[in-house]
């Protein structure tokens, strides 16, 4: 159980990985025990897949600059895994510090675009999801995921470094080494999933190159530690801020009650700034002179680098190993990767689908990540230009309260409002519009509105996330009801389609459920009498009648099966052999 720290938050400063040697044989070996790698193990374990995780590090620390904010879409997955409350309980600073993301001149300076404050009495829910966004450091996720995996006997081994991959017709053999002792071990797995970061050893050993632009300059994410500065910043300061002043810019975000993330730069690629130079950015962001300790500095770039493929034979990539881009929501895309991949790997390993189903992982996720990466890079460049424009026009000193200073800050705020747009499309429009395992409607792909980062409406068409909503007055949602299964949503009293699909799913031993939606509102949202939803909550097909190929043809498409009569027998045999 996580212990309370002396500051009142949860003590997840250091997460220690178990040191046991990995097993000799597993279904899937995950390389990398970051949040994405451990999330993959959680997802796969929930589907009965035998998993082991290795990582060359022995610990993970809070004070490495990492992900903090998690979108409602990511929180939906935390809820589906049954881990949301554990993650909520592992706070590292008081929740009353969360006041939205403020745009400020400094922490003790002026708010440039006033935001509505959280109200203790007002009740407002999210529009497209049953979940709100959540702020927790990535070590919180690692702690909770490790605890959950330990309860299920899943092997996680820290201090084991991947050195070699050898693939044959049926398995991939991974050589892992403990550098301290010199011990080596070969792990035989049906598949290896590389979730080992932007400099992925898995990607290099698999011979997968990356595409995209290289950056022309670099920036640094700093973690700085303060003493007790509550007398100056208050007992409940804003935990998430974007700073605009003549020296500092970018996030000033609390990681704990004493540690904050600050951005520094940009710098030429070859330049190495000194500690005092970096701490000056921190002091400028806080807006007053204070003692700061530089705890860590992590380089990042405004650039997009995406693997040429997310699958090569029995090796797959997820998270930063597959795609790195301008910061902002990257971890969420990694979580999306493993949720897309998890049910597909389980289906292949159970003999319910051929290996070609895994090709759809690359088809769906790589296109999606290019879309989001292009948006993130464009947004970063636009923000940089806006910052320069504001600085060129002058930013009054925080101490200047004169009429001209007030006017100029108002002008800056109006300029920032013009650039400020919700990224609701990035959060929810996770559309898969070039997939071989989606049964698109005639003319659908030609008529769909283009993807936009700032626009989203619930969309029930094939390839899109299934719109969620409450099913009962006690808090249960459609996504809760679907769980980890395929689901047929039935919005009619006619049950012929239901009987046919349920019988075919049972014949294939697919995890499957039927959800009867009698609400007129649900019928209005979904616009069809029958909707097939995949285990990753994406619509695979909808219609009034089954396709001409019937339920068998429909599930063949969704599972990438070709030649139903022969393929089903072969797949069942493959699953039995694994068992």
N, C-alpha and C positions, 0 to 999 in steps of 0.2 A: 504494500500500500504506500502511496506517495505521502511523505511526511510534510507537515506544515513547516515552512521556514520561519526564521525569526522576524522576517518582514511581513508575515501574514500570507504570503503567496505560497505556492506549492514548490517544493525543492526538486526541480528537474534540471539543475545546473549541469549535472553530469549523468549521462546514461551509459551504463556499462554493459557491453555485450557479453554473453556467455563465452567462455574460452574453450568449450569442448570441441573435439575434432568432429567434422561433419560426417554424416553417414556415407557408406560406400555406394549406396544405390537409392535413388529417389525418382519420382516422376519429373519434377521440375527443380532445377537448381537455380536459385535467384542470387545473382552477384550484386551485392550492395545492400547495406542495412540502413540506408536513409529512409525517409518517409515513403517514397515510392516503392522501394524494394520490399519493405515490411508490409505495406498495403497490398502488394501483389501476393505475399504469403497469406495475408488475412483473407483476401478474395478467393484464392485457390483452395485454401484449407476449408473454407465454408462449402466448397463444392466437392469435397472428398478427395482432393488431389494431394498426394504425398509430396511435401515441399521441404527443402532445406535452404537456408540463407547463409552466405559467407560474406565477410567484409574484411578488408585488410586493416581497418582501424579496430582498436579495442574499446574505444569510448566515443561518444558524441557529446558535445558540450553546447550549452545554451549560448555561450558568448561567441560562437561562430555565426556570422551574419547569415541568417537563413529566412525561410518563409515565415510570415506571421499571419497574413490575412487569408481566410478561406471562404470562398463564395458559397451562396446557398446550394448550388449544384453539388459542390464537394461535401457540404454538410448533409445533403440527402444520402450520400454514400456512407458517411459516418453513422447515420441513423440506421440504414439498412444493415450494416455490420453489427448493430447492437452496441456500439461503442461511443455514441454521442455524449451520453451523460458522463462517462469516465473522462472524456476529453474536456467537457465543460468544467468538471471538478478540479482539473489540474491547472488552474490559473496561476500565473506568475506575477500578476499585479491585479489590484482590485478591479472588478468589472465596472465600477463607477467612473473609472478613468476613461472608458470608451464613450466618446462623445461625437462620433463621426469623424471624418477626416477634415481637419481644419486647414484653411489656407491662411498663413500667418507671416508676419515679418520676422518674428522670433517667438520663442515660447512665452516670453514675458512682454512681447510687443503688442502688435495690433492684428486683429482678425480682418482679413481683406474681403472675404466673402462670407458674411454671417450665415451659419447653419442653424436649422431648428434644433433645439436642445431636446434630449430624451425627456419625456414627461412621465412622471410616476403614475399619473392617473389615466393618460390617454392610451387607447388601445388601437394599434394599427398593425395589420399583418402584411406579409410580403404578397406580391401580386401573383407571381407565377409558381411559387413554391410554398410548401408548408414550413420551410426552414428559413431562418435568418442567417446572414453572414456571421462569421465567428473569427475572433482573433486569438490565436494561441501559437507560441513558438513551435518550430518543428520538433524540438526535443520532447515537447509534450506528446506529440503524435508518436514519436519513437518509443517513449516510455509506455504509453497505453498499448500500442501494437505489440511490443515485446511482452508485456504482461499477459495479454490475450493469447499470444502464440505459445507462451510458456505453459499456460493452463491446458493447452491442447497438445502438448508434447512435441511441438514443432522445433526442429533443430535450427538455432541461430548461432553462428560461430564467428566471434571476433578474432582478429589477429591472423586470419588466413587469406593469403593473397593469391589471386588467379594468375597462373603462369602460362598455361597452355590449354588449347582446345583441340581435340581430335574427334572427328565425326565419322561414323560408319553408317550402314544402311538403317540401323534400328536405334542407335543411341548416339549420344555425344559424351565424350570422356573429358572431364575437366581436371587438370592437375592444379591443386592448390597447395600452397607452401606456408608454413609458419616461419617467418624470417628469423625470429628470435632463437628458436630451437633447431631450425633446419629441417624439421619434420615435413614430409610431403605426403600427400594423399591424393588418390584418383577417385573422383566422384563420377559414377555412371548415371546419366539422366536421359530421359526421353527428350527433354528440351532444356536449354539454358536460357534464362532471361537476364539480360544485362541491364541493371538499374544502377550502374556504378558511376554516374556523373558525366559531366561534359568531357572529361579526359578518359572516357571509358576504355578500360583494358579489354573488355568483352568485344566492343566494336572494333578495336584494332586487331585483335586476334582473329575475328571473323572476316577481316578484310573489307569492311564496309566504310566507304568514304563519306564525306559530308559535302553538301551544297550550300550556297549562300554567300553573302557579302562578309568580308573581313572588316573589322572596325579600324578607323583611322586614329582613334584615341581611346584612352581607358578612363575608367572611374573606379572609385573605391567605396565599398560599404564598410563603415567602421562600427565597432561596438565600443562605446566609451562608458566608463563607470564613474558615478558621482558619489559624493558623500551625501549627508542628509541636507537637501536643498529645499525641503518643504516650506521653510520660512519664506522663501522667495517665489516658488512656483505653486504653492498651495498644497493642500492635502489630497486633492483630487484633480491633478492636472490633466490636460488633454493628452491621451496616449498616442494619438495618430495625427500627424501634422505634415503639411508640405510647406517648406520655408521658402520665402522669396526675400532676399536682401542682397546687398552688394558683394557679400563674400560667400554666404552659404545658400544652397538651394537643394531641393529634393526633400526626402523624408527625414523627419525627426520623430522617431517612434519608440515608445517604451517597449523594452523586452522584459524587464522586471522592474521592481521598484527602485533599483539603483543603476540599471544598465539601459542604455538607449542606443538605437541605431541612427547613424548620421551618414550622409553622403559627402564625398569629397571629390574634387576634380571639376572639369576634365583635365587630363594630363596627356602629354605625348606618350606614345607606347613605350618608349625606352626610358622615360623619366621615373626615378624612384624618390618620392617625397619623403622627407624626414618626419619624425614623430611630432615635433612641435608644429610643423606646417600642417599636419593633419589635425592636430588638436585645435588649431585656430578655427577650422571649420566647425568643430563642435561648439566652441564658445560662441561663435557668431550665430549658430542655430539656436542656442539657449537664450542669447541676447544679453548676457551679463557675464562678468568675469567669475569663474569658478574653477576649482581644482578638478581636473579630469584625468582619468587614467585610460590610456589606449589599450584595450583588451585584445582586439583583433582587427585585421584589415583584410578584406577580400576584394580582389579585382573583378570587375565586370565590364561588359562592353555593350554599346548600342549596336547590335549586329544580330543577324539571324543565321544559324548554322544547323541544318537539318540533315539527318542521315539519308543517303540515297535510297535505302530501303530499311524498313523496320523488321524485316525477316530475311534471313539467309539460311536456308536449310533448317536445321534444328536450333538455330540461335536467333533469339528475338531481342529487341531493344525497347526500353520504355524510359520515360522521364528525360532527364538531361542527357542520358546516353544516346537518346534518339533525336533530341531537339533542344537547342539552347537559343535563347532570344533575349531581347531587351527585358529587364525585370518587370514583374507585375503579373502574378497569376500563374507562373510557370509550374509550381507544384500542383495546382489544380489540373493542368493539362496532363501531368504525369499520373495523377489519380484516375483521370479519364482514360488514359492508356490501359491501365491494368484492369479497369472495369470492363472495357471493350474486349480485352484479350482473355480475361478469366474464364468466362463461360465457353469460349471457343476452345481453349486448351482442354477444359474439362470434357467437352463433347468429343473431341478427338481422342483423348485418352480413354474414355469410356466406350469407344467404338460406335458412337452415335453419329459421327461425321468423319469424312476423310481429311487428310492433312491439308488439302487445298482450302479448307475453311479458314486456315490461318493466313492465307493470302489476303483475305478481306480485312484483316487487322491493318495491314499496310495500306490497302486501298482507302480505308475509312479514316484512320488516324493521321496519316502523313498529310493528306490533303487538308484536313482540318487544322493541323498545326502550321502549315504554310499560311493559311488564311489568317490565323491569329498572330503569327509571327510578323507578317507584313503589316498588319494593323499596329502592332506594338512598336515596330520600328518607325513607322510613319508618325505615330503619336509622340514618340520620344523626340524626333526631329522637330516636330511642330512646337512641342513644349520648350525645347531649347531656343528656338527662334523667338518665342514669346518672352522668355526670360531675358534674352538679350535686348529685345525691344523695350521691356520695362526698365531694365538697368540703364539703357541709353537715355530714357526719359527722366531718370532719377527716382530714387526711393528715399523718402525722408527718413532721417534718424528717428529711432523709436521715441527719443525724449522730446522731439519737436511736436508740440500740440497746437501749433498755430493754424490759422485758417487755411493757408496755402498747403500745409502738410496734410490737413484733413481732406482738402479737395483732391490732392494728388493720390492719396490712398484710395479714395472713392473711385477715382479714374482707373487705378490699377485693378481694383476689384471688378469694375465693369469689364475691363479687358480680359480678366481671367474667366469671368462668367461666359464670355463668348466662346472660349475654348473648352469650357468644362462640359463634358457630355457623359451621360451614364454609359457604361459598357455592358448593358443588359444583353446585347447580342453575343458578346464574348462569353458571358456567363451561361446563357441558356440555348443559344442557337448553335448547337453542336451537331449540325446536320451532316448526314452522310449521303451525298448526292452523286457518288461515282462508285457504287458498290455492286459487286456481282451477286450478293446474297440478300438484296432488298428487292421486293416485288413492287416496283414503281407503278403508278397509275399512268394510263395513256396520256401523253402530253405533259405530264407533271413537271419534268425537269426543264422543259422549255418555257413553262408558264410561271414558275416560282419566282418571286421577287429576289433580287440579288442579296447575298449575305451582307449585313451591315452590323458594325460593332455596337452602334448606339440604338438599334431598333430590334425589338422582339415582340411577337405576338404568339400565343400558344398555337402550335401548328401540329395537327394530328396526321399529316400526310406521311407516307412511308419514308424512312430515313431520319425522321425528326424524333426528338425526345417526346415521349408520351406525356401529354399535359397531365399534371397532378391535380388533386382536389380532395376535399374531405368526403369520406364515405359514410360516416356515422357521427352522431353528436358527441362522441366521447374522445375524439381526437384522431381516430384512425383515418389514414389517407389511402388513395388508390395505390401509390407506390408501396406503402406498407403491405397492402393486400397482395400485390404482385410478388413481393419478396425476391427470391433468387430464381424464380421459375420463368419459363415461357408462360404467357397468359393470353387467353382469348377473352377480350372484352365483348360481351353480348349486350346489345342495346335494343333488343327486340324480343317479342314473345316467340318468334319463330326460332326453332332450335335445331334445324337440320344441319346447318354449318357447324354448330357446336358439337353435335354428336359425331360428325365425320372427323373433325380435327382432333377431338379428344381420343377417339379410337385409334387414329394414326399415331398420335403422340404416345399412347400407351404401348402400341406395338413396337415402338422404337425405344421405349423406356426413358423417354424425355421427362425431365421435371416440368410439370404442366399444371396449370390451374385455370379455372373458368371464373370470370367475374361478371356477375349480372348487374348492369347499370340501368336502373329504371328511371333515373332522374332526367327530366326534360332538359336540364342544363347540361348534363353529360352528353346527351344526344346532340345538342346544339354544338358543343365543343368538338366532338369527334366526327360528326357529319357522316356517319356510316353505321350500319347495323352490326357489323362484326369487325373487330380490330385485333390483329395479332401483334403482341408486344414481346420483344426479346428479353432475355434476363438482364440486359444492361439498360432496360427501360426505353429502348428505341422501337418505334413502330416498324414492323417488317412487312405488313400488308394490311389493307382494309378493304371491305367490300360488302355487298349485299349477298352475292353468291360466290362460291368458290371458283377459282380459275377452271378452265376446261380440263386441266390435268388433275383436278380434284385435290383433296387434302394431301395425298401423297406427293403430288407435284409441287404443292406449295411448300411443304416441309423440305422436300429435296432442294428447292431453291435456297431456302433460308439456311440450310446446313451444307450447301455446296456439294450435294450428292448428284452424280450423273449416272444414269442407268439404274433406276430404282430397284428393279428385281434382283440384279446381281449385287449391286452395291450394298444393299441392306444386309445380306448374308455375310459379305466380307467384313463389314464393319462390326457386326455383332461378334464374329469370330475374333477380330482384333481386340475388342474389349474383353472378351473372355480370356484371351491369352494373357493380357495385362493383369487381370485379377488373379 
